[in-house]
Amino acid sequence: MRISRVRIVNFANFSNLDVQTGDSIVVVGENKVGKSNFLRAIQLILDPALSERDRQLGLDQFWDGLGEEKLGATVEVSVELTDFTDDPRLMAHLNDCIVDPGPPMVARLTYRFQPKAGLEGDPESLADYEYVIFGGDDPDMVIGASLRRMLPLDVQVALRDAEKDLSNWRNSPLRPLIEELATSLDEEARSEIQEQVNAAQTELVGRAEVVATATRISDRLSAIAGTQHATPVALGLAPTRLDALLRSLRLLIDNTTRGIADASLGTANLVFLALKSLELDRLVADGERDHTFFAIEEPEAHLHPHVQRLVYRYFLDGTDGDEDEPPLTTILTTHSPHIASVTPIRSVVLLRHDPTAGATVGVSTAAAPLTTRDEGDLQRYIDVSRGEMFFARGVILVEGDAERFLVPAFAEALDMPLDMLGITVCSVAGTNFTPYVKLLGSRGLSIPHVIITDRDPNGTHPPFVRRRLISALEIVDEDVDFDAMDADEVIEHAEPFGYFVNGDTLELELWRGGLAQRMQRVMLRELSLVQAARNRIQGWVDDPATLEPDRLLGYIERIGKGRFAQALAPRVTAAACPDYIRRALEHIRDAVA
Amino acid sequence: MPSRSISAAYLGQAADLAGNPGQLAAYDSTGHCVVLAGPGSGKTKTLVLKLARILAEDVRSPRGAACITYSQECARELTRRLEGLGLREASNLFIGTVHGFCLRHLLMPYGRLADLPLPFPLTMATQRQSEALLKRSGDRLFGVNHPWKSIDLGRHRRSVLDRTADDWEAEAELAAWTEAYEAELRRTGLIDFDDLIVFGQRLIAEHDWVLPLVQAKFPVLAVDEYQDLGVALDRIVRRLAFEGDVRLFAVGDPDQSIYGFTGADGGLLTDLAERGDVERVQLQLNYRSAARIVSASEMALGETRGYQASDQARQAVIAFVPCDGGLAGQAAHAVAEIIPVALASKPGRSLGDIAVLYKDFRAGNIVADAATAAGYDYVRVDTAAPYRKVALTSWIEDCAAWCAGGWREARPQLRGLLDRWHGFRRTRVRDQQARDEARRLTALLWSLRDDEAPARGFVAAMRAGLLDALMATEPGLADQREQVDRMTEALAVGGALAEVDMASLGGRDGSPLHLNLLTLHSAKGCEYDVVIMVGLDLGSLPWHNESPTKLRESRRLFYVGLTRARDEVHMLYSGFVDTPRGRMYRGRSPFLDELEQRMAEAGTA
């Protein structure tokens, strides 16, 4: 089962949020945008630990944009669930909540906080409010606590004190495991352990040093209180009863030399998550719940980026419907590109503040028009640096590392610092921009983006860029017949959409645009060239008309385009910025403004 | 893993099944199972134990079982027996009529999604509204005093489900009338009881997606009294069981099929039992009747069933009793002669162990007059009864039973009464509200405890305390409210039940101090030491010149009457019947002639 859609109306940061969601949910967005409130909203429906009082909201939890209109407004949160038809128990739970018979069949659960039914006139205070949680379209179809118990949302809050949780026996996720261990021991094992403990106890207590210490204590007791009142004492291990002993088992790290209290916060968190995950397995196996919505807030806290990726790949991959996997839907909130980079591409929910509405709006990848192949491509290529895309206000899509280094340099030179503008340059490592356009486009994450690409002439055939642009344009401008257009017409048509093309390839543009000498310097430094070659390059610098493009590109490729660009980047100037890059930069700057 | 919340009481009782291979086979069945259960064969016990076992061993909440039965009274009896095993109606155990099932578990959750042409929210027409609309639409079509009967309209509507089929137009007047009536209903935004079944069947038949949803909720479907349920339920059952993977446990007896006039057909059960993928179990042992009554019943039926009496030694009386004076004379003879002798002939026998059975409420009036004249208290179940038994009236009766002393031994259980109360809401209420109402209801019932008070004050207090508020907010209860009103009227000073006290109101199947007066139809499922059947004359049972089909059903009705008796059957006749056109001398019922002859041949007379 998975959540397929979340709607939040008039709650916290949200005026009217409506997002479709994928197998798992990874909520990304800037600080304060409402990532945690997104979880709080779902908790109102699904968290069995919330009390009636918790569900009775305060005015501060109403959307602030309501201003003076808060009293009288209705707060509503709904989740739609799907992919549950292969489990009859889930079907039975959701029997009365169906809103679409499908396929796929969809059930909906709604929390609503509203003026009391039957209230005469306007509500005068929140005392006139009540909440209802119902299934399907009918507010009378009330959902009880039993459903929440069996399909609970379990939230691990941010910066949780894992160490404290682990040391508190009652709440420790270690406790059920130890209890399970205790009940699994048969009589024979129990008496064997008990004997070993007794033997160790006897040996310890009998040692001369121990006896001597105990005697010193006893003597002093007698000296103080007299032999009449002082009871003789001994030193020993307590407790020795088996069940109590088992309960005193503690997790140890570093070859049992240190307790968890001595571990780093990161380790404690990791251990906590492992135990929690085991507990979830057990609850399902024992039939105490039929599905778990497991939400972890900002899991990146205290974890090394490398570990972040490993841990969350474990939780996010665990939800692909495998028979043996526990029925679990993972929900994360994060601002870590490390986690974003391991997120299943369909699972991203992006929250951003919409200044016009004064509210947080959400977009998601769940319904982006990606093909299976697109998904595969994106999944393979999205690494940590591309993961930054999800957090960006604007994205510049480029072909490769050369642009990735040079475009920010030009932007800097043009006084458009990309980092400050929240713009990320993302290399698609090739020329297949289409999946990214789908991902970032209006049916995906709706992030403003531009494409910077080469014309790539192709002899007597139309340049390669024609096909490339058409493929992207067909997504954003469906009703146009591009077949009839030649390359220049396509390029002209594409520019308003933010797709910018040069006359040939980047490096040639740069050479001709005034960076010839600087490029020469990089080549001379990076390559050991014979004198003839040095002379040839000098000739191109002196007379650009003599430039042999293939040979120039050959030299640069020997250095590596990325390395070359990286070396060149500190030397670029505003004046030398190729026109198409400048236009692209201005376009994206205006789009995110 | 068996759920901890399920009582294991059934295990103790299940041990009793060991001596009865049929009951044991049904109890141990794991697939579709049809139990053909002769009279007194422990059918209800088998059903109840099997249900308890299924709930304990085969399903776990939120999945559960639905148990559909013919009438509110049957449902009440099942509920009572299941409570005895520690099982209550719960969200995963439905016990009720096919109407209730169709409403709550088919039409309410899925009717809208399936775009059924019904007015939502569903509002039931009251009996009065329904009758008025029937009359209006009939009069408009055919003129006042037309010959068509609403009972036939009902039968036609329930038995021909495909309105495009020739069968529908084959009775063109009934078809036209039905359509006009339904249009009137819809115009007023109402549906009636038959709509529930017709549209429930349609939903199941036309929408594949409903099947897995029902299967998820109710992987097991039990049906009691299958022979009395019509073709619509049969279609629902077959579709759920054989296309929807719902496990079926059906119980019934085609020989006791006596509701053909409503569209019921015992043959449906026989067909079901013959399927290759269904385990057919026949219960042969009769725990109720003496051996002579068992064999006489089979002779009356005219079919060999091979039923055996459990207690071969028990003595029986089978008497053919001619009476002068027609029905009134028969009634007078019954109260003056038969009942005193019957009461005296067995220590401890009381009026409650004796029943007088008759054909219809007119005969009931005559018998009731005789009983009143003789100073007997009686309870009467027929269509002239002051109110019809519906879920709400049954619940009030059970509350009365609890307040009149039942609370001392938890019969009925308070918890069950509270759960049923919540069930009257159209929808589930919030936990908090449910708790509040349970508390108020408990307080109310506790305050109304009284062993001897008249029922009148009790019902009034229940209505004032909670019931009226419930009925005012639940439009779905409009029909039941009408029956509660009738109950109130009957209990009022001067009403038909003015003398009834709380214990009697709550008494099921009558109380020990009340003689039972029932129609043959209402007697089904009941048993008495002594059964007195009156009106066994040709022209009454059977009607003269009945069609072969009707004659077979009349014979089964006679069979049902006979098989109610444990020790004594008295069959009263006069050789004539009184009709609006005068006294008709057609002789006694041919069923008696046949029976007497066969008994003589068998040497058991």
Interface residues (C-beta under 8 A of the other chain):
Chain A: E52 T85 P88 R89 L90 M91 A92 H93 N95 D96 I98 V99 D100 P101 G102 P103 M105 V132 G136 D137 D138 D140 M141 V142 I143 G144 A145 S146 M150 G287
Chain B: M1 R60 P62 R63 G64 N92 P109 Y110 R112 L113 A114 H207 W209 V210 P212 L213 Q215 A216 K217 P219 R426 T427 R428 V429 R430 D431 Q432
